[in-house]
Amino acid sequence: MKTIDLRSDTVTLPTQTMREAIYHAELGDDVFGEDPTTNRLEKIAAERMGKEAALMVASGTMGNLVCLLSHCRRGEEVILGDQSHTFLYEAGGISAVGGIHPHTIANQPDGTMRLEDIEAAIRGSNLHFPRSRLICLENTHNRCNGSALTPKYMESVAKLARERGLRIHLDGARVFNAAAALGVDVKELIRYADSVSFCLSKGLSSPVGSIICGSNDFIAEARRNRKVLGGGMRQSGIIASAGIEALENMVDRLAEDHENAHRLAEGIARIPGLSIELNRIQTNIIYFDMANDQFTAETLVKQLSGRAVKVLQVGPERLRAVTHYGISAEDIDLALAAMSEVMASS
Ligand SMILES: Cc1ncc(COP(=O)(O)O)c(C=O)c1O
């Protein structure tokens, strides 16, 4: 029986064309700058994002860390959301490795941080304070319902950052989902950021890899910091070949994942004992809650797993499901049938 795995879009497997591209990839030593496939991917990515240059890294976590190391010196401060992936789920790398001081402010349920909160967090010049250097945004926002930040919001943060001499880094792990949901070119979401990292290995289905983009000078510094982290790879065209396929052929289908997420969310809203805020669903990530005294989220996860459906528990009563390549509308209906069955037995 096929397992319907909705825990994350990181479970996606490479497509057949990716596997063929990997097999046929033209290779060289990328630390010498001689891997033609990696060079090609970086050129395609920079053009696609509207930035001067790009660099492939091993993961989204490495992409964010390399970018923050390239923007901030030890003891300098980054302003970021208290629900951001970098703050919550990147093993404290910015502090552990970079000595970068995180200054968290509240994320709103739509993934934004209020401009007045950002402004209040920016330090004045006083020898007691760390120096504020960078603002980090996340688009789509994973913990905040997979919400898409609009170009208008990004522009307003950029204006504030410019006025106060700060830079912006965008954790755009799923920025193509944001662009698809908002119906805008991805460049519209990137243009206000000095650097961006995005993942090839989530909804775009590559097996490994993320890309960071920025100015030529920024990427030269990032290349050095990637090396510091041991992230200089040799015949990296093996990975990059799949990344080219991902960028060329997997972006346009993301809308299908969003339709499936809506289908799933609407189905969950009809199941007694589960609750969901339907108006929050924008992309491929949905959160929902147990509204039933008999059952915890842990029990639901276990019972669903016995029916070959996997969802992620993110709190005692809270769960997450993510749609992605390899999950069809029919799979969503099967997952909903399993959820109804389990909840009816509670
Ligand atoms: C918003 C966001 N940023 C960064 C990452 C990190 O990506 P990786 O798992 O490739 O390190 C994730 C992973 O889920 C994410 O959701």
The ligand as a Gaussian input file, in Angstrom:
#p B3LYP/6-31G(d) Opt

LIG

0 1
 C       11.442000      28.212000       6.059000
 C       12.569000      27.231000       6.087000
 N       13.824000      27.683000       6.034000
 C       14.876000      26.854000       6.049000
 C       14.701000      25.488000       6.096000
 C       15.907000      24.589000       6.175000
 O       16.078000      23.778000       5.071000
 P       16.960000      22.445000       5.175000
 O       16.088000      21.425000       5.806000
 O       17.296000      22.162000       3.741000
 O       18.173000      22.747000       5.982000
 C       13.399000      24.970000       6.150000
 C       13.195000      23.506000       6.215000
 O       12.109000      23.000000       6.345000
 C       12.306000      25.868000       6.152000
 O       11.037000      25.437000       6.236000

